[in-house]
């Protein structure tokens, strides 16, 4: 140790290791291996796999490889416990969650040390960030448990939730999954990642210690196959997954048509945007947190630095200087900044991606290449001069590698920020509040941090846009993932899809409708009537089999044209809500002016009585009015997160939505699905009832006379299931609603895995008279949380 004068000059400090003897003793006592935690007790260990400390390579424990039979047993235990757990009063459930929070807090240091040994993250992070956030999550949701019945009236728990978590924040991800599920009255089976099962097993012991009823929380350890068995288990009502986009996609396919609710929190390649007027020192400090926190193994890591060209060299120089001060090494040392990579496989993945990147001749900077002799370490790395097409700019490296590029204008910054298939998070650095909020609104990401980064709180939703997944975790928006509408027993729909014939008049047309009705309806695309690309029309028949008109037989090309038209109309989403409301009122007014005509059309197509047809039109007018009213009232929120932060939760439209309508209630179902979607600012490709499409095609005359901008509503008639498949596969469609048969719903879910669009597919019979309300608006939007700091 040098003299104090030298120490003050160099600010060098000696090692400061955190004691780990309690954790090691706990692990030694369990050296024989951990079983699963099922029905409130640990099972006998079997088929053990080793768990390693990535910082040293030493084996620290053994856990059981969960088999499908283990998953069956855990799901059965969760099922057995669920009704009783849901029947507890909110207050009782709240007390249990509160007890979990208290017990986590009492074991904070133990859990932090165990997490660091198991995962390799610096103790400073597990002790000061991960575990306090775990406790915060249970406290926050203890509150929700007692509020849920009032705040989520008309809903009930989903049931048994299968939850699969990754290795980067093992206990925190467990808390993000278990706390809301339990608060909402569900029971869970959770599978931790194979690399990092230990804190989940310690948490199981905490559940016992805190007196949680048996079966409410079940933990089955194992690898991806165990996860797949949980996903496939028929007794599970919902899957909540955090991990890679590939596995998320496979889970989307595996759950398609199963009726399981699904939320996916996947990868990212988040932009970190620095404007020339930013406080550059703060921005550099932010970049350190954004990419070297948890060795860059963070789904929302700010891994793409986009910096204004005029300040780029200054920022790079400051970053390089700061990198020289980062200490890489023993994660248990309290002065370590960068710990170990979780496993050799992950380290190899980082090295492979860097080799590919380096082949492109990029400029790579590392302050110090020396690493500990043992264990999985990778030095903090800065890559500059990166092209948007480079593998390092596109792929999630999931390591301590920051890739940087420059921009000249705010528009270019936004374009680069959005030039990714992901959309999890973004940081925006500027001292200009107007610019900050404008850019935050334009970046497609579920979370935007202004002049800050990696801010998390239980009261704010977290989750992605695009291929970063769907659903939110945290806050009110996260809880709705764990509730379903309490509409009693849902009747599955019966009947087959109609056979659409394009052959000429097998059955004579019946003269019932009068000359005011056009009988060869076209498609409606980009504000214009369009002939179907196929050149074919099909006969629309009444119940007696008489032709009542012809409708276009739309195909793949028509859908593509409609998607293009909808994308061009995106400024609808930026119109004021008041503006949209006015247009919707006008639609209702014009529908009302032609109510008689629509009623006659319905009667002719469906054979409904005059009374029923008039009632359907009236209900449709009312519904359009309701959504005109809602357009400027489905507010976002300001979440109560950290002090000196305004966390704005904004409901944003998806963008381009597909809406596939069922055969029943041809006008009312169409209005009930299209109106909420456009009220929230989406542009829609609507596929009306295949059997009774003519009231929807008549509707384009209403659209034309109601100031609905071209491309906001596009109508493509034809085989609804075939068109739904095309919509599901189309990468330009951001969300898709489908109401129809079970087979069609399953196909929509499976095919949507391509761009991971959000789907709402139902094969249930729906009482359209009641089908309205905020659930439709929630499904027509995604929440963006914008964290805005204030104060000097
Ligand atoms: P995975 O997506 O493979 O793992 C996440 C979880 O899913 C783990 O519990 C894993 O089990 C489990 N799992 C794996 N395959 C299946 C399956 N077919 N069905 C159900 N569950 C399954 O991520 P990796 O750990 O392999 O990491 C690979 C890459 O994923 C990283 O480099 C990173 O890019 C990204 N990633 C993103 C994360 C995020 O937070 N968004 C978190 C972790 C990784 P097991 O661990 O036992 O294999």
Boltz pocket constraint, residues with backbone or C-beta under 6 A from the ligand:
constraints:
  - pocket:
      binder: B
      contacts: [[A, 164], [A, 165], [A, 166], [A, 167], [A, 168], [A, 191], [A, 192], [A, 193], [A, 194], [A, 195], [A, 222], [A, 223], [A, 224], [A, 225], [A, 226], [A, 227], [A, 228], [A, 229], [A, 231], [A, 242], [A, 243], [A, 244], [A, 245], [A, 247], [A, 248], [A, 250], [A, 251], [A, 265], [A, 266], [A, 267], [A, 268], [A, 298], [A, 299], [A, 346], [A, 349], [A, 396], [A, 397], [A, 398]]
      max_distance: 6.0
